[in-house]
């Protein structure tokens, strides 16, 4: 690998880490907000009960922390993409006044997380190979 290619790879890695940190902060705050009364009505509209609000908050905080751990950041991004896909589907089909407009932000976060997951695919494959060996 040439020096210029190595430098470009390092710069791209720094950019992806910045994206991960910003996404982690966003989802730590989102997860924390789910433990407040701010989302009670929305989860009432969903109809699964308030336990699902707490469960979602735990998942969002866990993936936020995972985004900051080098060995599992790819898996955390992939999990977060799945959570956001679920949120988008929920906005479209289950939430009153949600619709496609309500699904835009979860879809944006899903794509953001997928970009990270694709870039961190080596970590994902490495983690999966560890599971496969056991």
N, C-alpha and C positions, 0 to 999 in steps of 0.2 A: 504494500500500500504506500502510495506516495505521501510525502509530508503534507501536501495540500489536501489530499483526500482525508488523511488522519485529522487534520485541523477541522475540516468541514464536519466530520463525524462527531468530533468533540463539541462543536458549536451546536449541532443538532441535538445532541444528548442534553446539553444545558437547556436548550429551548424546551425540550420535552419535560425535563425536571421542573422547569418553571410552570409549564401547563399543569403538571401533576400537583404541584404545591398549591396553585390557585384553585384547582378543582377540589383538592383535599380541604382547604379552608372553607370553600363554598359548601361542601357537603357536611363538614363538621357543624357549621352554623345551621344548615337546613335540618340536620338530624336533631340538633339541640332544640330547634324551634318546634319540632314535632312533640316535644315533651311539655310544651306550653299549651295554653288554651286556644292559641291562634288557629289551629287546624281541626278543632273538635267538630265544627259544622261540616267541613269538607269530608271528614271520615264518617260522619253520620250519613251524608249523601251516598257514600260508597256502599255502606250497609254491612260491612264486615265486623263492625264493633270497634271500640276504642283500643282494644288490644292490638289491632292491626296498625294503629298509629304508632304505638310504642315499638312494635316489632320493626316497622319501617324506619323509625328513628335509630334504633340499634344498628340495623343494617347499613344505614347511611353513615353513621359515625364509624362503624367497623371498616367500611370500604375507604373512608377518608383516611383513617390511620394506615390501612393497607397500602394506599397510594404512596405513602412516605417510606415504606420498607422495600429496599431494592429487590429482595428475593421474591416478593409476592406482589409487587406493584402492577404487573401485567394482569395477574388474576383478579386483583382488586378492581382494576379498570374494567375488565370483562364483566365482573359481577355488577359493578355500578351501571354499565351499559344495559344489563338485564333488568335491573331495578328501574331504570329510566324508561325502558321499553314497556314495562308493566305500568308505570305511571302514565305514559302517553296513551296506552290502550284504555286505562281507567278514565282518563280525562275525556276521551272520545265517546266511550260507551256508558259509563256509570255515573259521572258527575253531572249534576244539574248545572247548566250554563257553561259546561266545559267545552266540549266539541273540539274541533281541530285547532281553534285559537288557543284553548287551554293546553293542548298537547305540544305546542311549539317549543316551549322552554324545556320540557323533558326530552324532546327529540334533539334539541341542540346539545344538551348535556350528554345524551346517548352517543351522538356522533363524536363529541369531544373525547368521551371515554374510549370509544372504539379506535380513534386515532392513536391514543396512548397505548391501547392494547395491541394494536398492530405493530407499533414501534417496539414494544416490549415483548413481542412474541417469543423471543428466545427465553425470557424468564418464564413465560407460560409453559413452553415446551419442557424446560428444565424442571419445573415444579411437577408437571405431569409425569415425567420420566421417573422422578423420585417416588411418586405414588405407585407407578407401575412396577418398580423394582421390589417393593415390599410385598 
